Amino acid sequence: MAAPPSPSGPIRLSDKIVLVTGASSGIGRAIAHAAAEAGADVAITYRRNRAGALAVVEELRATGRHADLRQVDVSLPQDLEGLTRWVATEFGRVDAWINNAGADILTGEGRALSALEKLDLVLDVDLRGTVLASWAAVELMRRQPGGGAILNMSWDHVHHGMRGENPVIYAAAKGGVAAFSKALARDVAPHIRVNVLAPGFIATAFADEVAPDEWRREVAARTPMGRWGTPHDIAHAAVYLASDAAAFITGQTLMVNGGVIMQ
């Protein structure tokens, strides 16, 4: 089998189709923007924040890229079946499918849920949703020339542990995502690549709206890179793993965390 051509210059996604779930805000929005800036056309999904998703699509279209959106609950098989039909019709194929959608138990209504309600929600969306969406991506990519790349979201602390109700719940789901992704990578290679991003402390709504100032300073102080991460840090890593520059990388977890957890 001939090796793919070696990329040169900046990482590009030219002429590729990228799908990002949960892209109405935060990390998903940043990934969608980074993909478009790298030359991709972008499909995004949202569950409730239609206004945010529409704004993202308009921003992407303003760059000259083709972009569109669809409402999807990734925990529902029928929604994912509709998503694969829609993206195949609207875009023709998907070269990179990025499973970013996740449940929020740290801000808004999620903060008030009981521990059991939080567990059910995170397992349903983050774990079950990632599994179902990955299967949907595989079904689509197996039918298209050139295969594709799947990128799933885990968490750096599944490799280290963290005390507290919410971290324990996230560890159960995100640890499952990490293990599932490795098994899936072996199952679908060499036609499809599967990798994992494991963000650390990222300055999203939780850091901005909920986390105490003192704790935010403590996190920055114990991070070797001296700061919180940003959604753009995750987005740049996602573009790399989705690109041909990562053509020989599969079954791997890339921790984007400023060095808080090292392996």
Backbone as CSV, one residue per row, in Angstrom:
resi,resn,N_x,N_y,N_z,CA_x,CA_y,CA_z,C_x,C_y,C_z
1,MET,0.855,-1.197,0.000,0.000,0.000,0.000,0.887,1.242,0.000
2,ALA,0.637,2.123,-0.936,1.440,3.343,-1.039,1.146,4.282,0.115
3,ALA,2.196,4.930,0.612,2.016,5.914,1.678,1.390,7.175,1.116
4,PRO,0.559,7.877,1.906,-0.022,9.127,1.425,1.052,10.186,1.268
5,PRO,0.819,11.196,0.450,1.817,12.258,0.286,2.068,12.981,1.594
6,SER,3.309,13.355,1.817,3.658,14.066,3.045,3.172,15.499,2.973
7,PRO,2.438,15.957,4.014,1.975,17.341,4.002,3.127,18.301,4.249
8,SER,3.003,19.494,3.749,3.999,20.520,4.013,3.287,21.824,4.316
9,GLY,3.918,22.675,5.090,3.310,23.949,5.455,2.275,23.778,6.544
10,PRO,1.402,24.771,6.709,0.386,24.725,7.759,-0.556,23.536,7.583
11,ILE,-1.089,23.042,8.683,-2.048,21.954,8.632,-3.309,22.440,7.929
12,ARG,-3.752,21.688,6.912,-4.906,22.102,6.122,-5.961,21.007,6.085
13,LEU,-7.189,21.424,5.896,-8.317,20.522,5.676,-9.003,20.876,4.361
14,SER,-8.236,21.337,3.416,-8.786,21.795,2.143,-9.593,20.692,1.459
15,ASP,-10.789,21.066,0.991,-11.677,20.149,0.268,-12.210,19.019,1.130
16,LYS,-12.084,19.121,2.445,-12.625,18.105,3.343,-13.959,18.575,3.920
17,ILE,-14.752,17.595,4.336,-16.010,17.857,5.018,-15.845,17.436,6.465
18,VAL,-16.103,18.347,7.368,-15.965,18.088,8.806,-17.324,18.253,9.473
19,LEU,-17.700,17.280,10.279,-18.927,17.357,11.073,-18.552,17.479,12.537
20,VAL,-19.155,18.450,13.220,-18.880,18.680,14.639,-20.200,18.645,15.389
21,THR,-20.355,17.705,16.326,-21.568,17.676,17.134,-21.420,18.632,18.315
22,GLY,-22.541,19.173,18.752,-22.518,20.083,19.895,-21.687,21.324,19.641
23,ALA,-21.941,21.987,18.508,-21.061,23.080,18.082,-21.705,24.452,18.203
24,SER,-22.729,24.602,19.028,-23.392,25.898,19.143,-22.638,26.876,20.027
25,SER,-21.642,26.387,20.787,-20.879,27.270,21.671,-19.616,26.555,22.121
26,GLY,-18.776,27.268,22.864,-17.634,26.665,23.533,-16.649,25.964,22.624
27,ILE,-16.234,24.768,23.039,-15.222,24.016,22.313,-15.711,23.630,20.925
28,GLY,-16.969,23.191,20.809,-17.494,22.811,19.506,-17.480,23.953,18.522
29,ARG,-17.865,25.127,18.973,-17.836,26.307,18.109,-16.410,26.598,17.652
30,ALA,-15.449,26.516,18.576,-14.056,26.788,18.219,-13.537,25.768,17.208
31,ILE,-13.922,24.494,17.358,-13.489,23.476,16.406,-14.073,23.756,15.025
32,ALA,-15.355,24.111,14.975,-15.990,24.422,13.693,-15.269,25.568,12.999
33,HIS,-14.940,26.611,13.745,-14.231,27.749,13.169,-12.834,27.352,12.682
34,ALA,-12.120,26.576,13.494,-10.764,26.176,13.111,-10.785,25.302,11.864
35,ALA,-11.788,24.429,11.760,-11.902,23.581,10.575,-12.154,24.428,9.327
36,ALA,-13.047,25.399,9.444,-13.327,26.279,8.305,-12.094,27.095,7.928
37,GLU,-11.381,27.592,8.916,-10.169,28.366,8.643,-9.105,27.520,7.962
38,ALA,-9.138,26.195,8.223,-8.182,25.288,7.594,-8.633,24.835,6.216
39,GLY,-9.815,25.309,5.779,-10.257,25.038,4.415,-11.386,24.046,4.270
40,ALA,-11.982,23.598,5.380,-13.043,22.593,5.308,-14.417,23.241,5.188
41,ASP,-15.342,22.511,4.583,-16.759,22.805,4.729,-17.239,22.094,5.988
42,VAL,-18.208,22.704,6.684,-18.506,22.249,8.040,-19.997,22.043,8.259
43,ALA,-20.339,20.868,8.779,-21.683,20.576,9.254,-21.642,20.568,10.774
44,ILE,-22.618,21.208,11.408,-22.650,21.226,12.865,-24.011,20.737,13.352
45,THR,-24.020,20.254,14.595,-25.276,19.886,15.234,-25.420,20.661,16.538
46,TYR,-26.676,20.756,16.970,-27.004,21.345,18.253,-28.194,20.575,18.793
47,ARG,-28.429,20.704,20.119,-29.609,20.055,20.696,-30.665,21.068,21.087
48,ARG,-30.257,22.132,21.815,-31.233,23.123,22.275,-30.913,24.539,21.824
49,ASN,-29.640,24.880,21.723,-29.225,26.259,21.463,-29.243,26.563,19.963
50,ARG,-30.431,26.666,19.387,-30.539,26.916,17.948,-29.975,28.287,17.580
51,ALA,-30.227,29.288,18.423,-29.731,30.630,18.120,-28.209,30.634,18.040
52,GLY,-27.569,29.948,18.983,-26.110,29.867,18.950,-25.605,29.133,17.732
53,ALA,-26.284,28.031,17.365,-25.877,27.251,16.205,-26.042,28.052,14.916
54,LEU,-27.145,28.771,14.797,-27.357,29.601,13.613,-26.274,30.667,13.496
55,ALA,-25.901,31.253,14.618,-24.842,32.259,14.596,-23.525,31.663,14.119
56,VAL,-23.212,30.445,14.583,-21.981,29.785,14.151,-22.008,29.543,12.638
57,VAL,-23.111,29.050,12.128,-23.225,28.783,10.693,-23.050,30.054,9.881
58,GLU,-23.661,31.137,10.319,-23.508,32.399,9.595,-22.066,32.879,9.631
59,GLU,-21.389,32.690,10.765,-19.976,33.072,10.857,-19.127,32.241,9.900
60,LEU,-19.414,30.950,9.795,-18.651,30.088,8.902,-18.906,30.443,7.444
61,ARG,-20.168,30.700,7.118,-20.495,31.079,5.731,-19.821,32.389,5.338
62,ALA,-19.642,33.272,6.305,-19.003,34.554,6.021,-17.541,34.390,5.616
63,THR,-16.945,33.237,5.955,-15.564,32.968,5.547,-15.485,32.384,4.140
64,GLY,-16.655,32.128,3.533,-16.683,31.551,2.198,-16.841,30.049,2.168
65,ARG,-16.954,29.419,3.346,-17.108,27.976,3.403,-18.584,27.595,3.373
66,HIS,-18.864,26.402,2.880,-20.213,25.854,2.948,-20.434,25.349,4.372
67,ALA,-21.529,25.750,4.985,-21.829,25.332,6.357,-23.333,25.187,6.511
68,ASP,-23.733,24.224,7.338,-25.151,24.039,7.625,-25.286,23.357,8.973
69,LEU,-26.520,23.271,9.465,-26.747,22.760,10.810,-27.943,21.834,10.839
70,ARG,-27.979,21.002,11.898,-29.112,20.108,12.102,-29.280,19.887,13.602
71,GLN,-30.519,19.863,14.044,-30.812,19.584,15.449,-30.730,18.083,15.687
72,VAL,-29.942,17.689,16.680,-29.707,16.265,16.935,-29.548,16.035,18.439
73,ASP,-30.186,14.983,18.923,-29.910,14.445,20.251,-29.092,13.183,20.024
74,VAL,-27.806,13.217,20.358,-26.915,12.115,19.996,-27.227,10.834,20.749
75,SER,-28.057,10.909,21.786,-28.422,9.697,22.514,-29.562,8.939,21.848
76,LEU,-30.141,9.504,20.769,-31.283,8.891,20.094,-30.852,8.325,18.741
77,PRO,-30.955,7.011,18.554,-30.539,6.415,17.275,-31.255,7.025,16.076
78,GLN,-32.543,7.344,16.216,-33.277,7.889,15.066,-32.746,9.256,14.662
79,ASP,-32.294,10.042,15.637,-31.700,11.338,15.297,-30.396,11.156,14.523
80,LEU,-29.606,10.175,14.913,-28.338,9.939,14.229,-28.542,9.337,12.844
81,GLU,-29.557,8.500,12.693,-29.879,7.993,11.365,-30.265,9.149,10.441
82,GLY,-31.068,10.070,10.963,-31.426,11.248,10.177,-30.228,12.114,9.872
83,LEU,-29.299,12.216,10.817,-28.099,13.022,10.609,-27.242,12.462,9.482
84,THR,-27.033,11.151,9.462,-26.192,10.575,8.413,-26.828,10.744,7.037
85,ARG,-28.155,10.584,6.957,-28.824,10.796,5.660,-28.706,12.238,5.223
86,TRP,-28.897,13.154,6.172,-28.849,14.588,5.851,-27.455,15.011,5.400
87,VAL,-26.422,14.601,6.139,-25.080,15.069,5.790,-24.612,14.445,4.477
88,ALA,-25.025,13.203,4.214,-24.658,12.586,2.941,-25.317,13.313,1.773
89,THR,-26.551,13.759,1.971,-27.263,14.487,0.912,-26.736,15.911,0.766
90,GLU,-26.538,16.588,1.899,-26.163,18.001,1.886,-24.697,18.215,1.508
91,PHE,-23.809,17.324,1.974,-22.371,17.525,1.775,-21.722,16.446,0.913
92,GLY,-22.395,15.326,0.730,-21.848,14.258,-0.104,-21.049,13.218,0.634
93,ARG,-20.367,13.612,1.700,-19.534,12.696,2.480,-19.144,13.404,3.779
94,VAL,-18.450,12.682,4.658,-17.843,13.278,5.845,-16.434,12.719,5.975
95,ASP,-15.446,13.586,5.931,-14.060,13.151,6.062,-13.621,13.076,7.518
96,ALA,-14.154,13.942,8.358,-13.828,13.927,9.784,-15.106,14.172,10.576
97,TRP,-15.401,13.250,11.489,-16.601,13.330,12.330,-16.119,13.523,13.755
98,ILE,-16.418,14.672,14.338,-15.893,15.028,15.662,-17.031,15.017,16.672
99,ASN,-16.977,14.051,17.596,-18.018,13.882,18.607,-17.712,14.744,19.831
100,ASN,-18.194,15.974,19.767,-17.956,16.938,20.841,-19.146,17.091,21.783
101,ALA,-20.341,16.694,21.364,-21.540,16.911,22.180,-21.393,16.247,23.545
102,GLY,-21.759,16.987,24.584,-21.671,16.458,25.944,-22.673,17.121,26.847
103,ALA,-22.998,16.442,27.931,-23.954,16.967,28.902,-23.276,17.960,29.833
104,ASP,-23.996,19.012,30.182,-23.491,20.028,31.109,-24.107,19.801,32.488
105,ILE,-23.295,19.355,33.429,-23.753,19.209,34.812,-23.049,20.201,35.739
106,LEU,-22.337,21.150,35.137,-21.557,22.106,35.919,-22.188,23.489,35.974
107,THR,-22.983,23.846,34.974,-23.598,25.176,34.931,-25.090,25.029,34.640
108,GLY,-25.807,26.125,34.780,-27.222,26.152,34.429,-28.051,25.139,35.203
109,GLU,-29.030,24.551,34.514,-29.939,23.610,35.155,-29.228,22.359,35.647
110,GLY,-28.155,21.982,34.973,-27.442,20.767,35.344,-26.864,20.787,36.737
111,ARG,-26.514,21.951,37.240,-25.931,22.059,38.584,-26.893,21.598,39.662
112,ALA,-28.197,21.743,39.429,-29.202,21.442,40.449,-29.647,19.983,40.443
113,LEU,-29.176,19.194,39.506,-29.589,17.796,39.433,-28.992,16.988,40.580
114,SER,-29.660,15.914,40.944,-29.111,14.994,41.939,-27.952,14.226,41.327
115,ALA,-27.171,13.557,42.159,-26.036,12.789,41.654,-26.492,11.713,40.675
116,LEU,-27.599,11.041,40.982,-28.094,10.003,40.091,-28.577,10.591,38.767
117,GLU,-29.238,11.737,38.818,-29.696,12.390,37.588,-28.505,12.830,36.733
118,LYS,-27.475,13.349,37.388,-26.267,13.733,36.653,-25.621,12.520,36.000
119,LEU,-25.542,11.423,36.733,-24.936,10.215,36.192,-25.702,9.720,34.973
120,ASP,-27.018,9.652,35.091,-27.831,9.186,33.970,-27.633,10.075,32.744
121,LEU,-27.593,11.385,32.962,-27.468,12.330,31.851,-26.111,12.200,31.167
122,VAL,-25.046,12.154,31.949,-23.703,12.092,31.370,-23.465,10.753,30.676
123,LEU,-23.924,9.664,31.257,-23.779,8.371,30.593,-24.585,8.331,29.301
124,ASP,-25.770,8.946,29.317,-26.636,8.931,28.142,-26.044,9.741,26.994
125,VAL,-25.545,10.927,27.293,-25.066,11.827,26.237,-23.594,11.579,25.913
126,ASP,-22.747,11.653,26.924,-21.307,11.593,26.675,-20.827,10.198,26.272
127,LEU,-21.342,9.155,26.916,-20.879,7.805,26.598,-21.749,7.147,25.533
128,ARG,-23.039,6.953,25.827,-23.921,6.329,24.837,-23.953,7.149,23.549
129,GLY,-24.051,8.481,23.682,-24.103,9.330,22.502,-22.855,9.214,21.655
130,THR,-21.688,9.136,22.287,-20.439,8.986,21.534,-20.382,7.643,20.824
131,VAL,-20.815,6.592,21.513,-20.815,5.264,20.892,-21.747,5.237,19.683
132,LEU,-22.983,5.707,19.870,-23.952,5.675,18.769,-23.500,6.553,17.599
133,ALA,-22.987,7.738,17.911,-22.536,8.636,16.847,-21.323,8.060,16.117
134,SER,-20.437,7.404,16.840,-19.277,6.776,16.191,-19.724,5.660,15.265
135,TRP,-20.688,4.857,15.703,-21.209,3.807,14.829,-21.837,4.409,13.574
136,ALA,-22.559,5.509,13.740,-23.154,6.179,12.583,-22.074,6.675,11.627
137,ALA,-21.003,7.239,12.182,-19.904,7.716,11.347,-19.241,6.564,10.598
138,VAL,-19.049,5.446,11.293,-18.430,4.280,10.652,-19.284,3.793,9.495
139,GLU,-20.588,3.692,9.701,-21.482,3.233,8.644,-21.373,4.120,7.413
140,LEU,-21.284,5.424,7.638,-21.168,6.363,6.525,-19.806,6.266,5.855
141,MET,-18.739,6.238,6.652,-17.385,6.280,6.104,-17.000,4.998,5.391
142,ARG,-17.572,3.868,5.802,-17.272,2.613,5.124,-17.805,2.593,3.699
143,ARG,-18.782,3.420,3.413,-19.386,3.449,2.071,-18.705,4.450,1.144
144,GLN,-17.773,5.239,1.674,-17.176,6.285,0.849,-15.699,6.005,0.595
145,PRO,-15.213,6.321,-0.592,-13.788,6.131,-0.882,-12.932,6.964,0.077
146,GLY,-11.844,6.371,0.517,-10.923,7.117,1.369,-11.212,7.036,2.845
147,GLY,-12.349,6.434,3.228,-12.642,6.283,4.649,-12.866,7.606,5.341
148,GLY,-12.203,7.805,6.470,-12.382,9.039,7.219,-11.721,8.948,8.577
149,ALA,-11.966,9.967,9.388,-11.391,10.048,10.734,-12.499,10.392,11.723
150,ILE,-12.491,9.699,12.848,-13.418,9.967,13.946,-12.605,10.477,15.124
151,LEU,-13.111,11.510,15.771,-12.426,12.085,16.920,-13.419,12.190,18.076
152,ASN,-13.106,11.547,19.191,-13.982,11.536,20.357,-13.365,12.316,21.509
153,MET,-14.228,12.814,22.389,-13.787,13.651,23.511,-13.797,12.870,24.819
154,SER,-12.637,12.774,25.427,-12.521,12.186,26.757,-12.148,13.290,27.750
155,TRP,-11.294,12.989,28.710,-10.918,13.934,29.769,-9.577,13.509,30.310
156,ASP,-8.670,14.450,30.502,-7.323,14.061,30.921,-7.293,13.356,32.273
157,HIS,-8.214,13.688,33.181,-8.156,13.124,34.532,-8.666,11.688,34.626
158,VAL,-9.165,11.127,33.536,-9.500,9.698,33.597,-8.230,8.868,33.763
159,HIS,-7.076,9.441,33.450,-5.802,8.742,33.585,-5.147,8.976,34.946
160,HIS,-5.782,9.782,35.793,-5.141,10.181,37.046,-6.110,10.155,38.221
161,GLY,-7.372,10.522,37.949,-8.385,10.584,39.002,-8.513,11.966,39.610
162,MET,-9.721,12.278,40.085,-9.977,13.526,40.791,-11.131,13.300,41.753
163,ARG,-11.016,13.820,42.941,-12.064,13.648,43.937,-13.224,14.606,43.653
164,GLY,-14.406,14.241,44.158,-15.577,15.098,44.010,-16.675,14.414,43.212
165,GLU,-17.917,14.796,43.498,-19.064,14.155,42.859,-19.025,14.270,41.332
166,ASN,-18.868,15.491,40.829,-18.874,15.684,39.380,-17.692,15.007,38.691
167,PRO,-16.455,15.127,39.214,-15.347,14.411,38.575,-15.546,12.894,38.536
168,VAL,-16.109,12.320,39.599,-16.340,10.873,39.607,-17.328,10.489,38.511
169,ILE,-18.364,11.300,38.335,-19.357,11.026,37.292,-18.739,11.164,35.906
170,TYR,-17.998,12.246,35.684,-17.364,12.429,34.385,-16.358,11.317,34.092
171,ALA,-15.639,10.858,35.119,-14.658,9.803,34.915,-15.312,8.529,34.409
172,ALA,-16.506,8.224,34.929,-17.203,7.011,34.499,-17.516,7.059,33.003
173,ALA,-17.997,8.217,32.538,-18.370,8.342,31.119,-17.154,8.535,30.228
174,LYS,-16.276,9.450,30.601,-15.149,9.777,29.730,-14.111,8.664,29.697
175,GLY,-13.992,7.906,30.803,-13.137,6.725,30.770,-13.680,5.695,29.797
176,GLY,-15.010,5.551,29.775,-15.635,4.661,28.809,-15.385,5.102,27.383
177,VAL,-15.442,6.405,27.131,-15.162,6.927,25.790,-13.745,6.567,25.356
178,ALA,-12.791,6.734,26.267,-11.396,6.442,25.931,-11.206,4.969,25.594
179,ALA,-11.780,4.075,26.401,-11.629,2.641,26.165,-12.354,2.212,24.887
180,PHE,-13.573,2.701,24.713,-14.347,2.380,23.508,-13.599,2.801,22.254
181,SER,-13.007,3.991,22.275,-12.352,4.525,21.084,-11.147,3.682,20.673
182,LYS,-10.411,3.158,21.652,-9.274,2.299,21.315,-9.751,1.015,20.647
183,ALA,-10.805,0.418,21.197,-11.328,-0.807,20.602,-11.877,-0.545,19.204
184,LEU,-12.601,0.567,19.052,-13.154,0.902,17.746,-12.046,1.146,16.734
185,ALA,-10.958,1.792,17.155,-9.845,2.063,16.243,-9.291,0.771,15.657
186,ARG,-9.190,-0.270,16.462,-8.712,-1.555,15.959,-9.741,-2.198,15.032
187,ASP,-11.002,-1.998,15.346,-12.069,-2.644,14.600,-12.227,-2.086,13.195
188,VAL,-11.973,-0.788,13.001,-12.272,-0.145,11.718,-11.032,0.206,10.905
189,ALA,-9.846,-0.018,11.445,-8.615,0.231,10.694,-8.499,-0.785,9.556
190,PRO,-7.842,-0.443,8.443,-7.152,0.823,8.176,-8.015,1.853,7.452
191,HIS,-9.274,1.517,7.190,-10.118,2.407,6.387,-10.483,3.684,7.144
192,ILE,-10.617,3.561,8.462,-11.058,4.696,9.282,-10.123,4.827,10.471
193,ARG,-9.734,6.056,10.767,-8.925,6.331,11.964,-9.830,6.815,13.090
194,VAL,-9.501,6.412,14.328,-10.250,6.862,15.503,-9.258,7.327,16.561
195,ASN,-9.380,8.573,16.987,-8.515,9.116,18.023,-9.335,9.861,19.062
196,VAL,-8.674,10.238,20.138,-9.341,10.848,21.288,-8.619,12.129,21.681
197,LEU,-9.387,13.153,21.943,-8.862,14.359,22.588,-9.259,14.331,24.052
198,ALA,-8.329,14.649,24.924,-8.595,14.667,26.362,-8.260,16.051,26.906
199,PRO,-9.229,16.964,26.889,-8.972,18.310,27.418,-8.730,18.289,28.922
200,GLY,-7.981,19.277,29.372,-7.801,19.495,30.797,-8.684,20.633,31.262
201,PHE,-8.124,21.557,32.018,-8.886,22.707,32.498,-8.982,23.738,31.369
202,ILE,-10.184,23.873,30.814,-10.412,24.744,29.674,-11.360,25.871,30.079
203,ALA,-11.031,27.076,29.668,-11.808,28.262,30.051,-13.081,28.350,29.218
204,THR,-14.090,27.600,29.632,-15.407,27.665,29.018,-16.370,28.308,30.015
205,ALA,-17.666,28.057,29.861,-18.658,28.709,30.717,-18.443,28.385,32.191
206,PHE,-18.023,27.169,32.500,-17.799,26.793,33.899,-16.741,27.678,34.547
207,ALA,-15.615,27.846,33.851,-14.537,28.669,34.400,-14.947,30.128,34.508
208,ASP,-15.706,30.595,33.536,-16.078,32.011,33.498,-17.193,32.361,34.476
209,GLU,-18.140,31.416,34.675,-19.353,31.750,35.415,-19.446,31.128,36.806
210,VAL,-18.780,29.997,37.028,-19.016,29.241,38.253,-17.772,29.093,39.120
211,ALA,-16.641,28.781,38.509,-15.435,28.481,39.277,-14.981,29.695,40.094
212,PRO,-14.695,29.500,41.392,-14.211,30.610,42.227,-12.885,31.156,41.717
213,ASP,-12.692,32.462,41.881,-11.467,33.097,41.391,-10.220,32.459,41.997
214,GLU,-10.263,32.159,43.299,-9.088,31.583,43.957,-8.731,30.222,43.356
215,TRP,-9.759,29.406,43.088,-9.499,28.093,42.517,-8.949,28.220,41.093
216,ARG,-9.454,29.182,40.333,-8.942,29.389,38.984,-7.464,29.763,39.022
217,ARG,-7.089,30.579,39.999,-5.676,30.955,40.127,-4.835,29.744,40.528
218,GLU,-5.380,28.896,41.397,-4.661,27.698,41.826,-4.422,26.750,40.651
219,VAL,-5.438,26.599,39.814,-5.298,25.729,38.644,-4.201,26.249,37.729
220,ALA,-4.214,27.544,37.454,-3.186,28.122,36.594,-1.794,27.936,37.199
221,ALA,-1.705,28.072,38.517,-0.409,27.974,39.190,0.166,26.565,39.121
222,ARG,-0.697,25.548,39.165,-0.183,24.183,39.135,-0.127,23.589,37.722
223,THR,-0.456,24.402,36.737,-0.336,23.974,35.344,1.043,24.366,34.823
224,PRO,1.849,23.410,34.344,3.190,23.752,33.880,3.228,24.885,32.863
225,MET,2.211,24.984,32.010,2.175,26.058,31.024,1.675,27.374,31.609
226,GLY,1.274,27.370,32.869,0.990,28.604,33.585,-0.340,29.270,33.294
227,ARG,-1.277,28.561,32.694,-2.578,29.163,32.383,-3.626,28.082,32.172
228,TRP,-4.895,28.504,32.123,-5.966,27.633,31.678,-5.881,27.481,30.164
229,GLY,-6.374,26.358,29.668,-6.498,26.200,28.237,-7.678,26.990,27.706
230,THR,-7.713,27.137,26.397,-8.822,27.816,25.738,-9.476,26.858,24.741
231,PRO,-10.716,27.123,24.346,-11.322,26.296,23.292,-10.472,26.239,22.023
232,HIS,-9.738,27.296,21.725,-8.892,27.301,20.532,-7.742,26.305,20.658
233,ASP,-7.242,26.075,21.864,-6.204,25.061,22.053,-6.730,23.684,21.660
234,ILE,-7.961,23.382,22.051,-8.568,22.107,21.685,-8.824,22.063,20.184
235,ALA,-9.291,23.171,19.629,-9.640,23.215,18.212,-8.428,22.955,17.326
236,HIS,-7.292,23.527,17.663,-6.099,23.325,16.838,-5.665,21.857,16.869
237,ALA,-5.771,21.224,18.031,-5.436,19.802,18.127,-6.411,18.965,17.313
238,ALA,-7.689,19.345,17.333,-8.698,18.614,16.563,-8.414,18.701,15.067
239,VAL,-8.054,19.876,14.593,-7.743,20.039,13.169,-6.565,19.157,12.780
240,TYR,-5.556,19.099,13.631,-4.398,18.242,13.330,-4.821,16.778,13.203
241,LEU,-5.565,16.266,14.182,-5.944,14.856,14.157,-6.911,14.541,13.021
242,ALA,-7.655,15.535,12.560,-8.574,15.339,11.441,-7.868,15.409,10.091
243,SER,-6.662,15.912,10.076,-5.970,16.201,8.821,-5.134,15.019,8.335
244,ASP,-4.657,15.120,7.094,-3.783,14.098,6.529,-2.418,14.072,7.213
245,ALA,-2.086,15.128,7.946,-0.827,15.133,8.687,-0.814,14.059,9.771
246,ALA,-2.011,13.606,10.187,-2.133,12.562,11.211,-2.539,11.228,10.600
247,ALA,-2.197,11.013,9.331,-2.670,9.836,8.601,-2.188,8.514,9.196
248,PHE,-1.123,8.524,9.983,-0.584,7.290,10.569,-0.851,7.239,12.074
249,ILE,-1.825,8.000,12.519,-2.161,8.050,13.949,-3.574,7.529,14.143
250,THR,-3.725,6.474,14.925,-5.046,5.968,15.279,-4.968,5.275,16.629
251,GLY,-6.084,5.275,17.342,-6.150,4.646,18.656,-5.403,5.394,19.744
252,GLN,-5.129,6.669,19.516,-4.318,7.442,20.454,-5.160,8.502,21.172
253,THR,-4.694,8.873,22.352,-5.311,9.955,23.123,-4.326,11.105,23.238
254,LEU,-4.750,12.268,22.776,-3.923,13.476,22.875,-4.482,14.343,23.992
255,MET,-3.705,14.497,25.052,-4.136,15.324,26.181,-3.733,16.767,25.936
256,VAL,-4.718,17.633,25.906,-4.485,19.063,25.695,-4.785,19.747,27.018
257,ASN,-3.754,19.839,27.846,-3.994,20.231,29.246,-2.879,21.045,29.868
258,GLY,-1.947,21.534,29.062,-0.875,22.339,29.604,0.087,21.583,30.494
259,GLY,-0.002,20.240,30.485,0.924,19.440,31.270,0.452,19.065,32.663
260,VAL,-0.809,19.351,33.006,-1.311,19.007,34.344,-1.200,17.513,34.593
261,ILE,-1.646,16.714,33.619,-1.469,15.268,33.646,-0.515,14.915,32.519
262,MET,0.515,14.110,32.837,1.472,13.701,31.814,1.539,12.191,31.758
263,GLN,1.775,11.678,30.554,1.947,10.238,30.364,3.232,9.958,29.604
